[in-house]
Amino acid sequence: MIPKAIIQNVVSTAQLFDKNTLIIRIQQPIRSTALVFSNGRIVCVGTKSVKDSEIAIGHFVDIISSASSLPIRMRGFKIQNVVSSFAFPGHINLPALYDTMRIAPPTWLAKHISYNPEFFPGMCLRLVDFRTVVLVFTTGKCIITGARTEEEIFIVQNKIYNSILMFCKNQ
C-alpha cells in the first residue's frame, strides 16, 4: 500500500491592482506568509493545501484593503508550486537504483536523472509529461516538487512508488 503523500507547502501568486511592499504573517485562519511586492504581486507560502492557499490569499487581500484608503482588488490567482513528501518503508539503495534507471529507465522517467552523493545526498528524477522533480534519499524520504495541483502529486507518487520500492531495504 502506497503511503499518503503529505503536502508540505503550496506557493501561489496573485496580482494586486495597487502597488504595495510588505511581508505579512498570519496564524489564523490559516498559518501562512505573504510577500507583497511594489509591482502589486503577492506571493503566499506556507499553506498545506491549494484550498488553504486561496483562503489565505483572500485574507491577505482583506488585510491590505482594511489598511488602505482605496479598495484593493485581486486578479490572476495561480498556484505556482506544490511540494509534498512521503517515506518508503525502509532505506533506499540509491547506487543500485541509479544504475538500474540509467540502464533500463522506466517509461515515466525523462532522460534527466542525477545522483552525485559528493554534491547532493539525494537522487533527482524528472518525469515525462510532468514538470515535477522527485528527490529520493537513502533514508527512504522522498520529496515531490514542481507540481501545480494536489492531484498531480498523487499521480506522480503512484507512477514512481513501485519502481523505487524494489530498491528499498528493510521492507
Secondary structure, DSSP 8 states (H G I E B T S, - for coil): -----EEEEEEEEEEESS---EEEEE-SSS-EEEEE-TTSEEEEEEESSHHHHHHHHHHHHHHHHHHSSS---EEEEEEEEEEEEEE-SS-B-HHHHHHHHHHS--TTEEEEEE--TTT-SSEEEEETT---EEEE-TTSEEEEEEESSHHHHHHHHHHHHHHHHTTBS--
